[in-house]
Amino acid sequence: MASDLLTQGRFAVVGNPIGHSLSPRIHAAFAQQTGRQIDYRAERVETDDFEEWVSTFFETGGRGLNITLPFKTRAFDVADTVSDRASLAGAANFLSRNAEGHIHADNTDGKGLLTDITANAGWSLEGARILLLGAGGAAKGVIPSLLAAGPACLDIANRTPERAEALATEWAAHAIPVSGGGYSGTAGALWDVIINGTSTGLSDEMPALPGEMVLAEGCCCYDMAYGKGPTPFMRWAAEQGAAETRDGLGMLVEQAAESFYLWLDDYPDTEPVIADLRRL
């Protein structure tokens, strides 16, 4: 358990947009579980103000931040020190400040995604042909965990092919083949797992995938976005015959639990929190 010094603190999730965020509700539930009293808010920050806002937050006593779109790669850059998993991802969704006043970056997204896919949903990634849609901070943050699960291959597809190709090149030395390209190149292969790591779900849209895409028998489709009902990507996947679809609500809760633990040295029970949010 953490010391009494850590039972109080000011935390926030930072993004733009941010009004949809469930993170304050999630961390309030964690705090209640563990007997903590924390101030956790959702903060909308203008795109040009991010670095200055983060600096001011910590200089005025803030303890920790979660970072969401579009700031995950910039959160990595603003840190003085970074964890191994943040370094591998090249993006951060977690910031804290140590006793020396240094800002530390970590990435809990990959663990959150993997826990929700394997433990909560019961899908296996070992030996799977995985297609990851998107090449931004959200996608970058989960690649290390996906590769650690032992898939047969990982293909990255993005609206701008060059970004996907550049991201794949960063993993060229990995034992598991990683490739990248545009959406049009996804039409000629079978996929066991497709993960949407783009922000299209936030605007009720989906990636411009080719009509001739083929899903392997038993293919599972995961959208890192979440909403009150199935996302456009989930509806598309169901129309294509996906065996199962799932949104990113569980990932959100699981990555939040890892963040809560890193800040306060208490690991909350995620199952009742996910169940509560599903009833909203």
C-alpha positions in Angstrom: 0.0 0.0 0.0 1.1 3.5 -0.6 1.9 5.9 2.2 -0.6 8.5 3.5 1.2 11.1 1.4 -0.1 9.4 -1.7 -3.8 9.1 -0.6 -4.4 12.7 -1.8 -3.5 14.1 -5.2 -4.5 15.9 -8.3 -4.7 14.0 -11.5 -6.2 14.5 -15.0 -6.8 13.0 -18.4 -5.7 15.4 -21.2 -7.0 15.4 -24.7 -8.8 17.3 -27.5 -11.7 16.4 -27.7 -12.2 15.2 -24.1 -15.9 15.6 -23.2 -16.6 12.0 -24.0 -14.0 10.6 -21.5 -15.1 8.1 -18.9 -11.7 8.3 -17.1 -12.9 10.5 -14.2 -15.7 8.0 -13.5 -13.3 5.1 -13.7 -10.7 6.6 -11.4 -13.4 7.7 -8.9 -14.5 4.0 -8.8 -10.9 2.9 -8.2 -10.5 5.4 -5.5 -13.6 4.3 -3.7 -12.5 0.7 -3.9 -9.1 1.4 -2.4 -10.1 4.1 0.1 -8.4 6.9 -1.7 -9.3 10.5 -2.1 -8.1 11.9 -5.4 -9.1 14.8 -7.6 -9.2 13.4 -11.2 -10.6 15.6 -14.0 -10.9 15.6 -17.7 -9.0 18.6 -19.2 -9.4 19.8 -22.8 -6.1 21.4 -23.9 -5.7 23.4 -27.1 -3.3 21.7 -29.6 -0.7 24.5 -29.4 -0.7 24.7 -25.6 0.0 21.1 -24.6 3.6 21.3 -23.5 3.1 24.5 -21.5 -0.1 23.1 -19.9 1.7 19.9 -18.8 4.6 21.9 -17.3 2.2 24.2 -15.4 0.2 21.2 -14.1 3.2 19.6 -12.5 4.7 22.8 -11.3 1.5 23.6 -9.4 1.4 20.3 -7.6 -0.2 17.9 -10.0 0.7 14.3 -9.4 -0.2 12.5 -12.7 -1.7 12.7 -16.1 -3.3 10.3 -18.6 -2.9 11.4 -22.2 -5.2 10.7 -25.0 -5.6 11.9 -28.6 -3.9 13.8 -30.1 -1.1 14.2 -27.6 0.5 10.7 -27.0 3.6 11.2 -29.1 4.1 14.7 -27.7 3.7 13.3 -24.1 6.6 11.0 -24.9 8.7 13.9 -26.1 7.9 16.2 -23.1 9.2 13.6 -20.5 12.6 13.7 -18.9 12.7 9.9 -18.4 10.7 7.2 -20.2 9.9 3.5 -19.3 11.0 0.7 -21.5 7.5 0.1 -22.9 7.0 3.8 -23.7 10.4 3.8 -25.4 9.5 0.8 -27.5 6.2 2.4 -28.4 7.5 5.9 -29.0 4.4 7.2 -27.4 3.0 7.7 -23.9 -0.4 7.9 -22.3 0.9 8.3 -18.7 3.0 11.0 -17.1 4.1 11.4 -13.5 6.5 13.6 -11.6 9.2 12.1 -9.3 10.6 13.6 -6.1 13.4 15.3 -8.1 10.8 17.1 -10.2 11.5 15.1 -13.4 8.6 14.1 -15.6 8.4 10.4 -16.3 6.5 8.9 -19.2 5.0 5.4 -19.5 2.6 3.6 -21.8 -0.2 1.5 -20.2 -2.2 1.2 -23.4 -0.6 -2.0 -24.6 -1.1 -3.8 -21.4 -4.7 -2.5 -21.3 -5.4 -3.8 -24.8 -3.8 -7.2 -24.3 -5.5 -7.8 -20.9 -8.9 -7.0 -22.4 -8.4 -9.1 -25.5 -6.9 -12.2 -23.9 -8.2 -12.2 -20.3 -11.5 -10.4 -20.7 -12.6 -11.4 -24.2 -10.7 -14.8 -24.2 -9.2 -14.3 -27.7 -5.8 -15.8 -28.5 -3.2 -13.8 -30.4 -0.6 -16.5 -30.6 0.0 -17.4 -34.2 -2.6 -15.0 -35.4 -2.4 -12.8 -38.5 -3.1 -9.4 -37.1 -4.0 -6.3 -39.0 -3.6 -3.0 -37.1 -5.4 0.0 -38.6 -3.8 3.4 -37.9 -0.2 4.6 -37.4 -0.7 7.4 -34.8 0.1 7.4 -31.1 -2.7 5.0 -30.2 -1.5 2.4 -32.7 2.2 2.9 -31.8 1.5 2.4 -28.1 0.1 -1.2 -28.5 2.6 -2.7 -31.0 5.1 -3.9 -28.4 2.4 -5.8 -26.5 0.8 -7.2 -29.6 4.2 -8.6 -30.8 4.9 -10.0 -27.3 1.7 -12.1 -27.6 3.4 -14.1 -30.4 1.3 -13.5 -33.5 2.3 -15.0 -36.9 2.6 -11.5 -38.4 1.5 -7.9 -37.8 0.5 -5.7 -40.7 -0.1 -2.0 -40.2 -2.5 -0.1 -42.6 -3.0 3.6 -42.6 -4.8 6.3 -44.7 -1.3 7.6 -45.4 0.7 4.6 -46.5 4.0 6.3 -45.9 3.3 6.6 -42.1 2.4 2.9 -41.8 5.6 2.0 -43.8 7.7 4.2 -41.5 6.2 2.7 -38.4 6.7 -0.9 -39.7 10.4 0.0 -40.5 11.0 0.7 -36.8 10.2 -3.0 -36.1 12.2 -4.4 -39.0 14.6 -6.3 -36.8 11.9 -8.0 -34.8 11.6 -11.8 -35.1 7.9 -11.5 -36.0 7.3 -9.9 -39.5 5.9 -6.4 -39.4 4.8 -4.7 -42.6 3.0 -1.4 -43.4 1.1 0.2 -46.2 -2.2 1.8 -47.3 -5.7 0.5 -46.8 -5.9 -0.7 -50.4 -3.2 -3.3 -49.7 -5.3 -5.1 -47.1 -7.5 -6.7 -49.7 -5.3 -9.6 -50.7 -4.8 -11.3 -47.4 -6.8 -13.2 -44.7 -6.9 -11.7 -41.2 -7.5 -13.5 -37.9 -7.6 -10.4 -35.8 -8.3 -6.8 -37.0 -7.7 -3.9 -34.5 -8.9 -0.4 -35.3 -6.4 2.0 -33.7 -7.6 5.1 -35.7 -9.7 7.9 -34.2 -12.5 7.5 -36.8 -14.9 6.0 -34.2 -14.9 9.3 -32.3 -16.6 11.0 -35.3 -18.9 8.0 -36.0 -16.9 7.0 -39.0 -14.6 4.2 -39.9 -11.4 3.7 -42.0 -11.8 3.6 -45.8 -11.2 -0.1 -46.1 -11.5 -1.8 -49.5 -14.8 -3.6 -50.2 -13.0 -6.8 -51.2 -11.4 -7.4 -47.8 -11.6 -11.0 -46.6 -11.8 -12.0 -42.9 -10.5 -15.5 -42.0 -13.0 -17.9 -40.4 -13.3 -17.1 -36.8 -11.8 -13.6 -37.3 -12.3 -11.3 -34.3 -12.4 -7.5 -34.7 -11.6 -5.0 -32.0 -12.2 -1.2 -32.0 -10.0 0.8 -29.6 -12.8 3.4 -29.6 -16.0 2.9 -27.6 -19.5 4.4 -27.4 -23.0 3.7 -26.2 -23.5 1.1 -29.0 -21.5 -0.7 -31.6 -19.0 1.6 -33.4 -19.1 1.9 -37.2 -16.1 -0.4 -37.4 -17.8 -3.0 -35.3 -20.9 -2.8 -37.5 -18.7 -3.2 -40.6 -17.0 -6.2 -39.0 -20.3 -7.9 -38.2 -21.5 -7.4 -41.8 -18.2 -9.0 -43.0 -19.0 -12.1 -40.9 -16.6 -11.5 -38.0 -17.0 -14.2 -35.3 -16.8 -11.6 -32.5 -16.5 -7.8 -32.2 -15.5 -5.7 -29.2 -15.1 -2.1 -28.4 -12.3 -0.5 -26.4 -14.1 0.1 -23.1 -12.4 -2.8 -21.4 -9.0 -1.5 -22.7 -9.8 1.9 -21.3 -10.5 0.5 -17.8 -7.5 -1.9 -17.9 -5.0 0.8 -18.9 -6.5 3.1 -16.2 -6.0 0.4 -13.6 -2.3 0.1 -14.5 -2.0 3.9 -14.3 -3.7 4.0 -10.9 -1.3 1.3 -9.7 1.8 3.2 -11.0 0.7 6.4 -9.2 -0.7 5.0 -6.0 0.7 1.4 -5.6 -2.8 -0.2 -5.4 -4.1 -2.4 -8.2 -7.9 -2.0 -8.4 -10.5 -4.7 -9.4 -11.5 -3.9 -13.0 -14.3 -6.3 -13.4 -17.1 -4.4 -11.5 -16.0 -1.1 -13.1 -16.3 -2.5 -16.6 -19.7 -4.1 -15.7 -20.9 -0.8 -14.3 -19.9 1.2 -17.4 -21.6 -1.4 -19.7 -24.9 -0.6 -18.0 -24.6 3.2 -18.8 
